[in-house]
């Protein structure tokens, strides 16, 4: 995909907060920075008491990778702050998607749009410089996506060539038009041609020679590029990292004169504390951190509120789900057993005990977030979606309909075989651990004996993808882009058809229980993103959502919302009111970095 090397798989917070994927709707005109009409800000903060000033420092937090493992290669794994929300400050993108407005703010780009002959034109802002003094031009964009071609960026499923028209203009030719591709272009972090131009030229030579990703020459060049270690970070954004400040506890961004928005941002510095949730929680409560996205525990959430710290709860459009292996849990090929499981778990209770106000059970069970469903599915079809509400009576009836009966020990059995399963979950994800434990207890109490077993994510995820577990917890949906296609990919391919090991091996050709009609879920996923006609896409999304709801291939438990501290007491002011539409932006399109770059937030005078 477009930003595979920037995806986070090492921790729960990282999983929730990355990847640059697809955009919603047609390739359309976007708005200028700060012109969305929904974001307030300006001269006062949410309390209306502190004026926004220049100077001072913004304090954030992120578990960056320290040298020597950490490095400044913006394509390779373990880059120091090449991932996460703070990359926007130096490896800035061409635009930022504003979810509430369903359009882009242009950043490094000045304009963009479809042209005749399946072409897409990007015009860049002039006068922007990298921190090494070189001008930002179309050559940097070309190199970013050409090395991205070497890295198998998803964009190249839609584009077959690029053409530099002049320093400020570059055209992309679409061999497969799709409205998904605009986001892949505008949300990709830019990398400098001065550092990566050599690899871009070598990629051009491989393409000219007819080489493909499977060829050894291609793999060798990719390995060489990933091993490249620049001696210093090069920034095109409003700030640059001062390498001398990088320690095991923190690092500092300083202003980058000539970089995008360097004259508009208010803070002189951005300090980023290093650490995961356990290390950052005390810093939040002591008010040494102004903003963080770590997924804090319910206890810390309550402590923040008790301390008077604002807590933003942006939707993350994803959460934990139950998965069944088609072959290792063959009883659950009977959809009635999956229905029973869905009804036997009190999903509202699971969300509440895990995250309080930051967890929410889903009404539609459509395979993607309730927040998006009404925009893609008409009201008549929404009404057809079953909520799978908590009902032990309904769960029991489905078990009986499937031929199961409880034994003297209270466990359902059929043909003398009891229903007993082990539920494997990532133990280092606190929220998923809670959800898994609650599900296991609920199902055992209901009559399906479930034993929870935790494995660290670095072990559990590969084992899931290798098809080693019958019953497990992974994510449903995805919060990287508003288009439903990528949530369906997460639900039906990521731990199923994509892994070499087969994952859960759920066949994507299924017969609907209600009609017996066969549906091809894989083909439907493709149709949801084909072309630029949103009406046709909506029809495919609706058909797929109805099929997902009826087949229930996985069981979403609840949606995760952020519990991001917004400290407006010590250093930072200008945060918009809680009702502002900017807070619909998840961390993949960070509202905090957007407000910082717009100049909406600043130092308390």
N, C-alpha and C positions, 0 to 999 in steps of 0.2 A: 504494500500500500504506500501512499504518498510519503508517509513519515514513519515507516516501520522501525527504523533505528532509534526513533525517539519515543517508542512505546514503552510503557512501564510495566514490568512483570515482576519486580522484586518485592513489591509491597502492595497492600490494599489501597493505600492512598495514591500510589503511582498508577495502579490499574485504572482507577476512577478518573484520572486527570489528564490523560494524553491521547494522542494520535490525531492527526489531521486527516479528516475523511471527506465527507460529501456535503454539499449545500442543498437547501430546500428550494424547490420552485424553479422557475425559468432563469436562464442567463439574462439578467436584467440590470437596469441602471442602479447605481448605488449612491449613497449620500456622502457628502463631505464630512470630515471629522467634526464630531460634536453637534451634528445637525439632526439627530434622530427625533427630536421633539418630545422625547419622553424623559430624558435624563436631565435632572436639575443640576444643582451645583452653583458655581459662580462665586459669590462673595461670602456665603455663610454655609456652615455645616448643617446637619440634620436638626441640631438643637437651635440653630439660628443665633448662637451666641459668640461664635469664634470666626473671625475673618480669615480667609485663605491668604496665606502669605508665601513669599519666596524664601528659599534657604532651608536650613535644617536637614533632617534625614528621615526617610521612611524606613521602618524596621520590619522585615519579613523573615521567613524561615523556609528552608528546603534541605532535604538530606542529600546534598551534592556529594559527588565522589571525589575524594582527595587524591592528589598526585601521590605516587606515580601512576596509579590506575586511572585517575582522572586526567583529562587532557583537553586540548582546545580544537580538536577535529569535530566540526559541526555535523558530520555525517556518521561518525563511528560511535559504537556504544561507549557509555561511561564518560561522555563529554561533561566537563564541569559547567553546569547550568546551560547546557545545550537543550535540556529537556525541562518541562515544567513551565510554570507561568512566567518566570523571570527571563526566559529566553527572548520574550518580546522586547525587552529593554536593550538588547544588543544584536541578536539575530532576528531582526524585525521582519514582519511579513508585509506583503503587498496590501493587505486589507484585514479588517476585523469584522466578523459577522455579528450583527446585533439581533439576537434571537427574538426579542419583542417586536422589532420593526420588520423582521424578515428581509433584511438587506444589509449590505456591507458599508462600513466606513472605509474609505480609501486611506491607506497609510503611505507606503512607498509608491504605490500606484497613484496616478492622477485620474485615470478613467479606464474603463474596459468595456468590451461589448462584442457581440457577434457581428461578423461581417459576411459578405457574400462568399459563396463557395465553401461553406463549412469552416470558415476561418474565425478566429477569435483574436482581437487586437488588444494589447495592453500598452497603455501610455504611462510613462513613469514621471514622477516629479523630477524636476531639474534642481541643481544646486546642492544635492545631498552628497556628503562625503563619508567614506569609511574612515575609521580612526587612524589608519595609516596614511591618510591624506589623499588617496585615490578617489576619483569620482564614482558614485554609484550609477551604473548604466545598464543597458539591455544585455551587455555581455555578462554581467553578474547573474541576471535572470537566466540566461541561456545556460551558463555553467551550472547553476543550481539544479536545473531540471535535466541537464544532460548527464551530470554525475548521478542524478536521481534515476536516470534511465539505467545506468550501470547497477544501481541499487534496487532496480525493479519497482520503482514508484508506480502506484496504481494509475496515475495520470496517463501512463503510456499504454493503458488499455483503451484509451479514447483518442489519443493524439499520435500522429505518425511522424510529424516533423515540426521544427521551429524555424523561424526566419527573423533575423535581426534586420529591421528596416533602417533604423538610425540609433543613435545613443539612447534615445528616450522612447523608442517604439520597438516592440517585438510581437510577431504574429505566431499563433499556434494553429496548425491545421488539424481538424478533427476527422479521423477516419471512422469514428463511431460517435456521433453526436449524443450528448447526454447532459442534462441539467446538473448532474452530480459533479461534473468536471470543474465548474467554476470555483468551488471551494478548494479543490485540489491545487488550483493555481494560486488563488489569492491568500490562502492560509499557510502556505509553505514558508518556513523561515529561509531568508536569503543567506547565501554563503558567497564569499568574495572570489571573483575570478583570479585575483592576484595570488590566492593560495591554491585554488583547485583547478585553474585553467589547464594545467598540464594534463590532468586526468580527464578533463572534458575533451581535449583534442585526441587523446588516446581512445576515448570512447567513440568519437566520430570515426576514427580509423577502423575500429572493430565493426561498426555498423556498415561502413562502406565495403568492408570485406565480407559482409554477410554473416558475421558472427552473432550468436544468440547467447542468452543467459546460461544455457546448458553447456556451452563450449568451454574448454579449459582456458583459452585465452581470456575469455570474459571473466571467469572465476579468478584467474590470476591477477587481473587488473583490479578487480574488486578487493581482493585481499591486500594488494599493495596500497590502494587508496585508504582502506580502513586502518592500515598500520601507520599512516602518515601522522606525524605529531608536530603541528605548528608550535613555534617557540613562544607565541603570545596570542591572546585573543584579539580578534579584529572585529570591530563593531560598526554597524550602520545605523544603530538606534540612538536614542537620546542619552544613553549612558554606556560606559565601558567598564569592564572589570579591571581593577587594579591588581595585577598578579601578586604584588608585594603584600597584599592584605589577606591572601588566601591562607587560612589556618584551619585546624581541625574544629574550631568553634565558630568561625564567621569569615565572611569576605565582604568587600565593599565595592559597589559601583560608584564611579564618579562621572561627572558630566562629560559628554563627548561632543565638543564643539563641531558643528557642521553635520552632525548626525540628524536623522529625522526627528522632529519635534523637540530638539535640544533647546530651542528658544522658547518652548511653550511649557515644558514641565517645570514644576515649582521647586522640587527638592534639589538640593545640591548633591546629596548622596542617597544611595539606597544600600542599607546594610542587610545582609542575609545571614541569619544564624543557621548553622548546620545541625541537623538532627531529625530523627523520626518523632512520632507522637509523644513518646515517653520523655524525650529530652526537651521538646518544645512546649509541652503543657505548662511546666513551671514558669517559663519565660512569658507565656501569654498571661498567666494569672498575676505575675509580678509587673505586668505592663511594659516589659522590655520588647515585646513584639506587638506591632500594630495590626497585622493581618496575617492569617495563616489558613491553610487548606487541608490540614492533616487528618481530619476525621476523628475528632476528639470523643472520648468516652462520654457516656451520659453523666457520670459524676463530674467530669471537668466542664461539661456543658452547663450543668446546674451551678457550679462554682463561678463560671464566667457571668452568669446572670446575677448571682448574688453579689458579685463585685461591681455590678453596674456596667459590664462590658457588653456592647451590642453584639448580637449574634445574627449573621446573615444566613439564610437557609435557601440557597439556590438549588433548583432541581438538578439532580445528576443524571436523570433519565435512565437509570440502571439500578440493579440491586441483586440480591442472592436468589438463586432458583435451584430447584431439585431436578436432577437429571437421572434417567434410567438407562442402563446399557441394554440394548435390544436383545442381545444374545445371553448375557450373564444374568439378566433379570427377566426371563422370558414370560413370566406370569403377567408382567406389566405391558406386554404387547396388547393385552385386552384393555381397551380404552376405559372400561368401566372401573378398573382398579386405579387408573390415574385420576379419574373423576373422584373416586372415594378418597384418595390421598388429599386432593385439593380441598374437599369439603371437611376433612377431619382435622385440618390445621387452622387455628384461629390466627389468621394472618395479621389482623389488626393488633392483636395482643403481642405477636412476635415483633412487630415493628416498634410498638410502644416500649417494651421492656429493653429493647436494644438501643434505640435512639430517640425515644420520646417524640418531640416535635420534628425530628429529622428523619422519621420513617413513616411511610404511608402505603397501606395496602392498595392494590389496584382494583378498580371497578370493572374495567373492560376485559382484562386478561386477553389482550389482543396481540401480544408479542412485542409491543413497543409502548412507550409511556402514555398514560392517560392524558398527560399534558398536551400531547400532540394529536391524539386520536380524533377529536372533533374537527380538526383542520384537514383531515384526510378521509374521514369516513362520514357519510351522511347520517342524519339523525335516525332514519328508519333502519339502517343497518347497524348503527350503534345499539339500538334497542334489542337486536338479535343476539348480542354478545352476552354470554352467561357469566355472572360474576363469581361463581363458585364460592359462595359465602360459607361461613362456618356453620355446618349443620351435621351433627353426628347421625341424625336420623337419615338424611340423604346419603351420607357415606355408607351407612350400614345397608341401605337398600341396594346400592350399587354392588356391594360385596355379595349380597344374597343373589342378585340378578346374575352375577358371574359364577355362581355355584359354590360360594364359600360359606362356611358356618364356623362359629366360634366353638372351640373346645372348652373343656373344664378349666383350662388355664387362662381362658379369655383371649386366646390367640386364634385368628382366622386360619382355617386349613381347608384343603380340597384334595380329595383322593388320598388322604392320610399325610399330605405334605403341608407343614406349617409355613406361614409367610414370615420369614425371618431374614433380615437384611442388615448389612453394615453400611452406615452413612459416612462417607469419607469427605472431610472438609479441610480447607486451609487453616491450620491452627494459629497462624500469625496474623490472620485477619479477624480482629476482635468482633466485628459486626457479623461476619459470616459464621464465626464460631457460635455466637449467641443464637443466630437463626437456626443453625444445624442442631444445636442442643435442644432448642424448643421444639423443632420438628420431630426429632427422635422421641422426645418425651410424649409429645402429643400422639404420635402414631402408635407408640407402644401402649399407651393408655387406651387408645381406640381398639387395638387388637392386631396391629401389624408390628411385630417385635423388631425394633430398630436399635442397633448399637452404634452410637457415634464414635468415630475415630478421627483424630486430628493428625494431619501431616503438614509440615511447613510447605508453603506455597511452591517453593522451588522444587520440591519433591512431588507434591500432589498434582500440580498442573501437568507435568510431563507424563505422569502415570495415568492420569485421566485421558490424555491424548493418545496414549499407547493402548487404551482400552482395557486397563487392568482392574477397573472397579465397576461393580454392578450398580451402585447408587452413590451419587456424589453431589456436592454443591459447587456450582460455578455461577457466573453472571448471566442474567438475561438483559437484553437491551444494551444500549451504549450511549454515552453522553458526549461523544465527540462531534456529532453533527445532527441537525434536526431531521434529516431525511430518514424515513422508517427503514429503508433498505438495509442500512448498516446494523440496525437492531435485529432484523431478521437474520442477517448473516451471523451475528453473535449467537442467536438462539439456535440456528439450524445447521451452521457450517463450522463455526470456530472449534467446537469440540466434537465434531461429527464427521463431516466429509473432508475438511481441510487437513487434519493431521494424517501423517503417513500411517500411524497405528490404528486409524479408524475411529478413535474416540468412542462415542456411544453407539455407533453403527445403526442409527435410526434411518430406515429407508425413506427417502424423500419423495417416493411415489407411494401414496396411501389412498385407501378407499374411505370416503366420508361415511361415518356410521349412520347418518340420517338418510342418505340417499343411495349409498353404495357406489357413487360416482368416484372415479379415480382422479386425484389431483396430483400434479407434479409441482411440489413445493420449490424445488430448485429452479424450475422454469419461471415460476411466479416471482421468485426473488429477482431474477434478471429483469423481468418485465416492469417491476416497480421503479427501476431507474433508467429504462430505455427512453431515448429521445428527449425532447424538450416540451412535450405536450403534457402539462400537469394533469389534465383531465383523464388522459389514458393512464397515467401513473396512479392516480387516485383509484381508478377502477381495479387495477392490479393489487394495490395496497388493501383495498376493501375485500377482495376475494381471498387474499392471503390471510388477512386478519380473521375473517370468518372461519377459514380452514384451521388456522392455528387454535382458535378458541374451541372448536369442536374436537380436534384431534388431541389437543393439549400435549404436545410432544415433550415439553418441559413444563414445570410448575413454578411460575414466578411467585415469590413469597411477598415481597414488598419493594417499593421504590425508595432509594436512598436520597436524602436531601443533605446538603452541606450543613455544617454548623461552624461557620467560619467567623472567628472573632474579628470585630471591627472596633478598634480602640480609638475613640475620638476624644479622649480625655487628656492625653499627654503630649503628643507630637503632631497628630494629623487631624485635619478638619476638612469639611467640604463633602463628606459622604452624603449621597442623596438619601431622602427618606426611604423607609423600608418598602413603601408601596411603588417605588420607581421601577419601571420596566427593565432597567439595566440589570437587575438582579435575576432575571430569567436566563442570563448568560451563565452557563456552567464554567468550570475551571478550564476546560479546553479552550474556551474563548473568554478568558479571565476578565470579569467586570472590574476587578481591582486594578489590573494593569491598563485597561482601557481608560478608566477614570484618571489614573496617574498620567498617562500619555496625553490625554485630552487637556490636562491642566485643571481638571475639576477639583481634585483634592490637592491639598498643599499643607504647608506648615502652619501651626497655630501661632499667630503673631504674639 
